[in-house]
Amino acid sequence: MADRLPPYLDGLEDILTSLDDSFVLSIQINRPKARNALRTNLLKELADTLDKATHDDMVRAVVLTGGAKVFAAGADITEMADKTPVDVMNDPRSGYWMAIRNFPKPMIGAVNGFCLGGGNELAMHCDVLLAGTNAQFGQPEINLGIIPGAGGTQRLTQMIGKSKAMRMVLSGQFMSAHEAEKAGLVAEVCEPELTIDKAMALAKTIATKPPVAARLAKESVLKASDAMLAQGIAFERRSFATLFATQDKAEGVSAFMEKRKPTFKGQ
């Protein structure tokens, strides 16, 4: 089947898209040289695409992937290095994250390789996650002197429970695909070469269901966990911004960019 590409899918730099007669929009993060780091332009393109897809009757489900080797290794640290707390508070990225969060149609995530920091936060915005056996999930922001800032502390706790979330957020340790499935973060684990195909198959099945019912089903399931989510995310974001005034944040980012071990002083 030939792809149908509406105008809103043209001219994109950081994501690859396709849409065919199955009513499934495929979106692939496309910054392989940067391990799919989520720079601002990438989030803008993704948010804008999902916003347009909301109103496109030819889109009934979405598959989001980073490709065969990496989903997204985190935020683009080079963009964070010189930000102040005020910069973070005024950052347009917050609006892009909200647009992604508010996408009303079913979205399936296909995760291979690293899914870390902002990448894991993005994956958790998906309604169902499938992972290759090579997938690794994590929130290692503490190694930079900061915390997750796009809902990571909140969604991760809801999905895998307080103790496991605390271990990941406080230690920066990664979780394997099988551990993630056991914890409830991932719905299914398969061989890496099958992850995207399985996600597409599930999305195509969902796309055959009545669209209005699918939207309301998604909204209804999310209501089970959304009661305190907005309040928690707002607190997380304020804390995230506050940490950009600390010396430890500056040291953490510098050490990361210089490929050395950081020395934190609690300042």
Residue pairs with C-beta under 8 A, 6 or more apart in sequence:
1 20
1 21
1 22
2 20
3 18
3 19
3 20
4 19
4 20
4 21
4 58
5 17
5 18
5 19
6 19
6 52
6 56
6 58
8 48
8 49
8 52
8 53
8 56
9 17
9 19
9 49
12 45
12 49
13 41
13 45
14 29
14 30
14 31
14 39
14 41
14 42
14 45
14 46
15 27
15 28
15 29
15 30
15 42
15 45
15 46
15 49
16 27
16 28
16 30
17 25
17 26
17 27
17 28
17 49
18 25
18 26
19 25
19 26
19 58
19 59
22 203
22 204
22 207
23 58
23 59
23 60
23 61
23 204
23 207
24 59
24 60
24 61
24 62
24 63
24 200
24 203
24 204
24 207
25 49
25 53
25 56
25 59
25 61
25 62
25 63
26 62
26 63
26 65
26 200
27 46
27 49
27 62
27 63
27 64
27 65
28 64
28 65
28 66
28 67
29 36
29 38
29 42
29 46
29 64
29 65
29 66
29 67
29 71
29 72
30 36
30 67
31 37
31 39
31 42
32 67
32 69
32 70
34 73
34 76
35 70
35 72
35 73
35 114
36 66
36 67
36 70
36 71
36 72
36 73
36 119
37 72
37 73
37 74
37 75
37 76
37 77
38 72
38 74
38 75
38 76
38 118
38 119
38 122
39 75
39 76
39 79
40 76
40 79
40 91
40 92
40 93
40 96
43 93
43 96
43 97
43 100
44 92
44 96
46 96
46 100
47 95
47 96
47 97
47 99
47 100
48 99
50 62
50 99
50 100
50 103
51 99
51 103
53 59
53 62
53 103
53 105
54 103
54 104
54 105
57 211
59 105
60 105
60 106
60 206
60 207
60 209
60 211
60 214
61 105
61 106
61 107
61 108
61 203
61 204
61 206
61 207
61 214
62 103
62 105
62 106
62 107
62 108
62 203
63 107
63 108
63 109
63 110
63 196
63 199
63 200
63 203
64 107
64 108
64 109
64 110
64 122
64 123
64 126
65 71
65 109
65 110
65 111
65 112
65 195
65 196
65 199
66 72
66 111
66 112
66 113
66 115
66 119
67 112
68 112
68 113
68 192
68 193
68 196
69 112
69 113
70 112
70 113
70 114
71 109
71 111
71 112
71 113
71 114
71 115
71 119
71 122
71 123
71 135
72 114
72 115
72 116
72 118
72 119
72 122
72 123
73 114
73 116
73 117
73 119
74 116
74 117
74 118
74 119
74 140
75 117
75 118
77 144
77 253
77 256
77 257
78 257
80 144
80 253
81 253
81 254
81 257
83 91
83 244
84 244
84 245
85 241
85 242
85 244
85 245
86 241
87 244
88 149
88 240
88 241
88 244
89 241
93 150
94 237
97 121
97 150
97 151
100 122
100 125
101 125
101 151
103 125
104 215
104 218
104 219
105 211
105 214
105 215
105 218
106 127
106 128
106 203
106 206
106 214
106 218
107 125
107 126
107 127
108 126
108 127
108 128
108 129
108 130
108 199
108 202
108 203
108 206
109 123
109 126
109 128
109 129
109 130
109 199
110 130
110 131
110 195
110 196
110 198
110 199
110 200
111 123
111 129
111 130
111 131
111 132
111 135
111 137
111 177
111 186
111 195
112 131
112 132
112 134
112 135
112 192
112 195
112 196
113 132
113 134
113 135
113 136
113 192
114 136
115 123
115 131
115 135
115 136
115 137
115 138
116 136
116 137
116 138
116 139
116 140
116 174
117 138
117 139
117 140
117 141
117 148
117 152
118 150
120 137
120 138
120 139
120 152
120 156
121 139
121 148
121 150
121 151
121 152
121 155
122 150
123 129
123 137
124 151
124 152
124 155
124 156
124 159
124 185
125 151
125 155
127 218
127 221
128 187
128 202
129 180
129 185
129 186
129 187
130 186
130 187
130 188
130 189
130 190
130 195
130 198
130 199
130 202
131 137
131 177
131 180
131 181
131 186
131 188
131 189
131 190
131 195
132 177
132 189
132 190
132 191
132 192
132 193
132 194
132 195
133 177
133 178
133 189
133 190
133 191
133 192
134 177
134 192
135 176
135 177
135 180
135 186
135 189
135 192
136 174
136 175
136 176
136 177
137 168
137 174
137 175
137 176
137 177
137 180
137 185
137 186
138 168
138 172
138 173
138 174
138 175
139 148
139 152
139 153
139 156
139 168
139 169
139 172
140 172
140 173
140 174
141 147
141 148
141 149
141 152
141 169
141 172
142 169
142 170
142 171
142 172
143 172
143 252
143 256
143 262
144 249
144 252
144 253
144 256
145 243
145 246
145 248
145 249
145 250
145 251
145 252
145 253
145 262
145 264
146 240
146 243
146 244
146 249
146 252
147 153
147 169
147 236
147 239
147 240
147 243
148 156
148 169
148 236
148 240
149 236
149 237
149 240
149 241
151 229
151 233
151 236
152 169
152 236
153 165
153 169
153 232
153 236
154 229
154 232
154 233
154 236
155 229
156 165
156 168
156 169
156 185
157 165
158 225
158 229
159 183
159 184
159 185
160 168
160 180
160 183
160 184
160 185
161 183
164 175
164 183
167 173
168 174
168 175
175 183
175 185
177 186
177 189
178 189
180 186
180 189
181 187
181 188
181 189
188 198
190 198
206 214
243 249
246 267
247 265
247 267
248 262
248 264
248 265
248 266
248 267
251 262
251 263
251 264
251 265
252 262
252 264
254 262
255 261
255 262
255 263
256 262
